[in-house]
Amino acid sequence: MADYFTHFSCLLDVGTPDNAARALDLYNILSEQNAAENPPSDGFVLSIQPEHGGTQLWMRDDGTGDPEHVIRFVIRCAKEFGLIGLWGMQYATTCSKPRVDGFGGGAHVIDLATGDTVDWIYTDGWLSVVLEGGDPYA
């Protein structure tokens, strides 16, 4: 049996060390909400990066994670702290054993001011569609 994993590592600048500390509280609330889901998502790990002035949040997987969970958290932080500009993350999907279509990934970009998706890509199934002559964007 194969195990599947999603890996990522990204930063979000929340502007001030005070916002970073408050973001930890938002993270704990979101984590509690996630734990109540059935089943809970894989979530992510969060820490404040002091080498970046204490304003950067480092979000990453802990063996495997859920990019959607990260995106919800970032949108919540953007609303809470009035963040603007674009933010994005990329991720890799991997498999513990060689499997056809067992590897892929994606990326997601959001507008922090609106919380809207600017663009995204997910490569699961993309290669198969193209090789079969289809349009992966249809």
N, C-alpha and C positions, 0 to 999 in steps of 0.2 A: 504494500500500500504506500502511496506517495503522500507526502505532506506538502501543502502549498503555503507560500509566504508572500507578504507584501512588505517591502522595505522602502523607507524614505527618511530624509533628514532635511529640515528646513528651518529658517529663522523668520520671526516677525518682530519688527521694531515697533514697540508700543509708545515710544516717545519719552517716557520718564521712568525712573526707578519706582516711583509710587504706582504708576500704571502697571508696571511689571508685577509688583507685589499684589495688586488688586486682581491681575489676570490669574494669579495662582488660585484665588478664591473662585473665580469664574470656572477655572479648570476643575476644581473639586466639585462644584455644583453639576457641571456637565458630566463628570465621571459618575456621580451618584445617579443621575438620570439614565446614563448608559447602563449602569448595573441593574436598573429596574426593567430594562428591555428584555424581551424573551425571544431569541437568545441575545445576550449583550454583544456588542461589537468588540473587536480586538482593541480598539482605542489607540492610545499613544502615550508616550512619556514626555513630560514637560520639565524644563529647568530654565532658570534665568542665567544668562551668560555675562558674568561680570567683566570679562575682557572686552566687551562691547559697551562699556559704560553702564551696565545693569539695565539697559532698556530693551535688549534683545531676548526674545523667548526662543528657546531651541526645542523644536518638536521633532520626535523621531519614534521609530518603531522599537518595540522591545521583543525582538524575535519575529514578530509580524505585527502589522497595525492596520488601521482603517483610515484611508485618506479622507473619506467623507466626514468622519468624526473631526479630523483636523480642520477641514473647511468650515464646518459649522462653528467650531471654536473661534476661528479667525474672524468670521463674520460677526460673531457676538462681541469679540474684542473691538472690532472696527466701530460698531455701533456705540459701545460703552465709552470708548476713548476718542471718538471723532476722527478716526484715521482716514486718510485719503491716499489716492494713488493706486497703483496696481500691485498685487501680491500674487505669487504663484508657487506651486510646488510640483515636483515630479516624483514618480515612484516606480519601483520595479516589482513585477510579480514573478516569483520563482517557484521552482518545484524541487523537492529533495531527490527526485529520481528523473532520469531522462524520460520525458513524455512529449509526444507531438502536441503542439499548442500548449505546452505547460509553462511557457515563459512569455513575458510581455511587459507591459507597463503603461504609463500614461503621464499626463500633465494637466494641470488645471490652473487657470488664471482668473482672478476675480477683481472687480473694481471695489476697493475698500469703502468708498463713499456711498455706494448704492447697495453693495452686497451681491450685485449681479455677476453672472459668469460672463467673462469677456471671450474666452475660448477654452476648449478642452480637446484632448485626444486620448483615446483608449485603444491599445493595439490588440486586445483580445479578439481573435477572429479576423482581424484586418488582413493579415497575410493570406489566409485561406481564400477570402473573398477576392482579393486581387489576382491570385494565381488561377482562380476559376473564371477569370474574365469579368468579374462583377465590379460594380462601383461601390467602394466601401463607404462613400459619403451619401449614398442614396437612402 
